[in-house]
């Protein structure tokens, strides 16, 4: 239950006399849990709570891990974030649980939590922990275990998230956060994930070009703005060809030799 305040007249004889009356209203939003409040899980929560499609449908109970990030989320979304006392308290409060701890901590953290195999659904944001291991550590059936690979940009409803296997609810979530593609199994997810692994080299390329331009006497701010803006335009052109297997080849052919 959440407590909300409304203003009303004390009685019909004195309509000018108003007071604040505390009214308890049932919160009908679904509760989702977050185990491991790190950078990626924070991005997903932020994206969901700023999405027109989800902000009025869910609220989150988050673990105390990474206290600074958990407190930052609670400060930003005070009506939608509750910080739990423990990981078990998260699971006790929510049937849908997002897990984003470090992969090396997965077994220790998940094995210590009591899940209900008949009702809990797990969405793992951990890149290299396979579905079989997740099911083993939690005691959940394979049909209740899902994996996803979102990027930090989902906080701004941008970028495409890999989901495996298909889930109508999670597919809708990530569509609202920028887009979603479904991997049929762990192997396909791993193959697709190699694309997101180029994020660091991509940023390094931008920095290298910006540094070079600046080294030739161009103002560093101008260099940075031009390089970033140029690649944003290139990326938008590429995005326009999404879904067309021949699209990228067509863009290559359009370039001046």
C-alpha positions in Angstrom: 0.0 0.0 0.0 1.2 3.5 -0.7 0.0 6.6 1.1 -1.2 9.6 -0.9 -2.6 12.9 0.2 -5.7 14.6 -1.2 -7.4 17.9 -0.4 -11.1 18.0 0.4 -13.7 20.1 2.2 -14.3 19.3 5.8 -18.0 19.4 5.4 -20.7 20.8 3.1 -21.6 23.6 5.5 -18.1 25.0 5.5 -16.7 24.4 2.0 -14.0 27.0 2.6 -12.6 24.9 5.4 -10.2 22.4 3.8 -7.7 20.0 5.3 -5.3 17.3 4.2 -6.7 13.9 4.5 -4.5 10.9 4.3 -6.0 8.3 1.9 -4.6 4.9 1.5 -4.8 3.7 -2.1 -3.8 0.3 -3.4 -0.7 0.3 -5.6 -1.6 -1.9 -8.5 1.8 -1.8 -10.2 3.6 -5.0 -10.5 6.7 -5.4 -8.3 10.0 -6.4 -9.9 13.1 -7.1 -8.0 16.7 -6.2 -8.7 19.6 -8.2 -7.3 22.8 -6.3 -7.9 22.1 -2.6 -8.5 25.0 -2.0 -10.9 25.4 0.2 -13.9 23.4 -2.0 -16.3 20.6 -2.9 -14.0 20.3 0.8 -13.0 20.1 1.7 -16.7 17.3 -0.8 -17.3 15.4 0.4 -14.2 15.8 4.1 -15.3 14.7 3.3 -18.8 11.6 1.4 -17.5 10.6 4.1 -15.1 10.9 6.9 -17.7 9.1 4.9 -20.4 5.5 5.8 -21.1 4.8 2.1 -21.7 6.1 0.9 -18.3 6.5 3.7 -15.8 2.9 3.2 -14.5 3.0 -0.6 -14.6 6.0 -1.5 -12.5 7.9 -0.5 -9.4 11.2 -2.0 -8.1 12.6 -3.4 -5.0 16.4 -3.3 -5.2 19.2 -4.9 -3.3 21.5 -2.9 -1.1 24.5 -3.9 -3.1 26.2 -0.8 -4.7 24.5 1.4 -2.1 25.3 4.6 -4.0 23.5 3.5 -7.1 20.6 2.1 -5.2 20.2 5.3 -3.2 20.5 7.4 -6.4 17.7 5.4 -8.0 15.6 5.9 -4.9 16.2 9.6 -4.9 15.3 9.9 -8.6 12.2 7.7 -8.4 11.1 7.9 -4.7 7.6 6.5 -5.4 8.9 3.6 -7.5 12.0 2.4 -5.7 12.4 0.5 -2.4 15.8 -0.5 -1.1 15.5 -4.0 0.5 17.6 -5.1 3.4 18.9 -8.2 1.6 18.8 -10.2 -1.6 16.3 -12.6 0.0 14.1 -9.7 0.9 14.1 -8.7 -2.8 13.0 -12.1 -3.9 10.4 -12.4 -1.2 8.8 -9.1 -2.4 8.9 -9.7 -6.2 8.1 -12.6 -8.5 10.1 -11.1 -11.5 13.7 -10.7 -10.6 16.5 -9.0 -12.5 20.0 -10.2 -11.7 23.1 -8.1 -12.5 25.9 -9.2 -10.1 29.4 -9.9 -11.4 29.5 -13.3 -13.2 32.1 -14.6 -10.8 29.6 -13.9 -7.9 26.6 -15.6 -9.6 26.8 -19.0 -7.9 27.5 -17.6 -4.5 24.8 -15.0 -4.6 22.1 -17.0 -6.3 22.6 -20.2 -4.4 22.1 -18.4 -1.1 18.6 -17.2 -2.1 15.5 -19.3 -1.8 13.5 -19.0 -5.0 10.0 -20.4 -5.5 10.2 -22.7 -8.5 6.5 -22.4 -9.1 6.3 -18.6 -9.3 9.6 -16.8 -9.7 10.9 -15.6 -13.1 14.6 -14.7 -13.5 16.0 -12.3 -16.0 19.8 -12.4 -16.0 21.8 -9.4 -17.2 25.1 -11.3 -16.7 26.9 -11.7 -20.0 28.7 -15.0 -19.6 26.6 -17.1 -17.2 24.7 -19.7 -19.2 21.1 -20.6 -18.8 21.9 -24.0 -17.4 24.0 -22.5 -14.6 21.3 -20.0 -13.8 18.7 -22.7 -13.5 21.1 -24.8 -11.3 22.0 -22.0 -8.9 18.4 -20.9 -8.4 16.5 -24.2 -8.6 14.2 -22.6 -11.2 13.0 -24.5 -14.2 14.6 -23.6 -17.6 11.3 -22.1 -18.7 11.5 -19.5 -16.0 15.1 -18.4 -16.8 15.8 -15.7 -19.3 19.0 -13.8 -20.4 19.5 -10.4 -21.9 22.3 -8.1 -23.0 21.3 -4.5 -22.7 23.7 -1.6 -23.0 23.8 1.5 -20.7 22.0 3.5 -23.5 18.7 1.8 -22.6 18.4 4.4 -19.8 17.7 6.8 -22.6 15.5 4.4 -24.6 18.3 3.9 -27.2 20.1 0.8 -28.5 19.0 -2.8 -29.1 18.9 -5.5 -26.4 19.5 -9.2 -27.0 16.9 -11.4 -25.3 16.9 -15.2 -25.0 14.6 -17.0 -25.2 11.5 -15.2 -26.3 9.3 -13.6 -23.6 6.4 -11.3 -24.4 6.8 -9.2 -21.3 10.6 -8.7 -21.6 10.3 -8.2 -25.3 7.9 -5.4 -24.7 10.1 -3.9 -22.1 13.2 -3.8 -24.3 11.2 -2.6 -27.3 10.2 0.3 -25.1 13.9 0.8 -24.1 15.1 1.1 -27.7 14.6 -2.2 -29.4 14.9 -5.9 -29.0 16.2 -8.9 -30.9 15.6 -12.5 -29.8 18.4 -15.1 -29.7 17.1 -18.7 -30.1 19.6 -20.1 -27.6 22.7 -19.3 -25.6 25.0 -19.9 -28.6 23.1 -17.4 -30.7 23.2 -14.9 -27.8 26.9 -15.3 -27.5 27.4 -14.7 -31.2 25.3 -11.5 -31.2 27.0 -10.4 -28.0 30.3 -10.0 -29.9 28.9 -7.0 -31.6 28.4 -5.1 -28.3 31.9 -6.0 -27.3 33.1 -3.5 -30.0 31.8 -0.6 -27.9 35.1 0.1 -26.3 37.1 0.0 -29.5 34.5 2.2 -31.1 34.9 4.9 -28.5 38.7 4.5 -28.7 38.5 5.1 -32.5 36.5 8.3 -31.9 39.0 9.5 -29.3 41.9 8.8 -31.7 40.3 10.7 -34.5 39.4 13.6 -32.3 42.9 13.8 -30.8 44.4 13.7 -34.3 42.2 16.6 -35.5 43.0 18.6 -32.4 46.7 17.9 -32.9 46.5 19.6 -36.3 45.5 22.9 -34.7 41.7 22.5 -34.6 40.0 23.5 -31.3 39.6 20.3 -29.2 35.9 21.0 -28.5 35.3 21.5 -32.3 37.1 18.3 -33.0 35.1 16.3 -30.5 31.8 17.8 -31.7 32.6 17.1 -35.3 33.8 13.5 -34.8 30.9 12.6 -32.5 28.3 14.3 -34.7 29.7 12.7 -37.9 29.4 9.2 -36.5 26.0 9.9 -35.1 24.8 10.7 -38.6 26.5 7.7 -40.0 24.9 5.5 -37.4 21.5 6.9 -38.2 21.9 6.1 -41.8 22.9 2.6 -40.9 19.9 2.3 -38.6 17.7 3.2 -41.5 18.9 0.0 -43.2 18.2 -2.2 -40.2 16.5 -5.4 -41.1 17.6 -5.4 -44.7 20.4 -8.0 -45.2 21.7 -6.0 -48.2 21.3 -2.6 -46.5 24.9 -2.2 -45.3 26.3 -3.3 -48.7 24.1 -0.6 -50.3 25.6 2.0 -48.0 29.1 0.9 -48.9 28.3 1.1 -52.6 27.1 4.7 -52.2 30.4 5.9 -50.9 32.8 7.9 -53.0 35.8 5.6 -54.0 
